[in-house]
């Protein structure tokens, strides 16, 4: 996965781990896409791939996307993605245990930011 697609996967999984996607969370993801894609791009294939994942596959896919993003991103781009992830987790005013777990994966694996 390229960096931008990997970031999209990270945010989509993070938004799904509490089994609810709020309108505010959707807006955070849309803002990420607007910032990262200067042109209109279809994400239908990506959404199909993500939606086929079972909950027990989310963490493995998240880790793969996290590694792909890391490999292509600068430290500043990683910080920016973490900022989007935090906005996303806080968008519905509740950070669940599952969301916290996935955020911690980012912080722990990208700790040398």
N, C-alpha and C positions, 0 to 999 in steps of 0.2 A: 504494500500500500504506500502511496506517496504521503507526504506529511499532512496535507490538507484533508485527504480522505481519512487518514488514520485519526486525525483530530475529530472529525465528524463521528467516526465510530466510537471514540472515547466518550464524547458528549452524549451520544444517543444511548449508549449502555448505561452511563451514569443517570440519565433521565429515566431509564426503565427499571432500575433496581428496586424502586419502592412500589412498582406496579401501577403507578399513576403518572401521567404526564400532564402538567398544568399548562395553561395558556402562557403563563409567565416563563416557564421553562422553554416552551416552544420559541418564545421571542428571543431568549438568550441564544439558542441554537441558530435561529435565523440571523441574528447579529453576527455570530461567528462566521456563518456562510457568506454574508455580505462583505465582511472584512477580508475573508480569505479568497473568495472567488470574484474577480473583477468583472466576470461575464456570467451570463446565465448558464447553468450546467444542470443536466438531469442527474439526480441522485437515486433514481428508481431502482437501479441494480444494487446500489449500496443498501438502500432501505430494505429491499427484498432479502439480501444476505443477512442483515442484522435481525430482521423479523423471523427468520428461520431458526435462529439460535434458541436453544432451550435455556432456561435460567441457569442450569448447571454448566452450561458452556460459556456463559457471559465472562467469567473471570479469565479464563484462558484466552478468549478473544480480546478482552480488554488488555491483557498483558502483551499480546502480540501487537496490537495497535499502538500500545504505549512504546514498545521497542522500535517499531517502524517510525513513529513520530520522532522519537529521540534521535534516531540515526540521521534523519534529514533536517533536524531543526537546530537553530542556534540557541544558546542559553536564553536570549531575550524572547524568542518564539515559544520556548517551553514555559517561561514565566507567564506569557500572555495566555497560553492554553490553560495553565493552572488557574489564572484569574477567571477565565470563562467557566471552568469547572466549578470554582467556588461560587460564582454568580448563579450558576445553574442549580447547585445544591441548595442555596439559600433562597431561590426564587419563590418557593411556596411557603417560606417562613419556618420550615421544619427540615432539619438535617437528620435523616434516619440513620440507624446503625449501618445499614447496607451502604448508603451514600458515603458515610464517614469511612467505611472500609475501603471503598474505591478511591476516595480522595487520598487516604493514607498510602495506598499503593503508588500513586503519583509522587507524593512527597518523599516516600522512602526510597523509591527507585531513581528519583531525579534530585536527591538531597543535596548534591553539590552545586546547586544553582546559586 
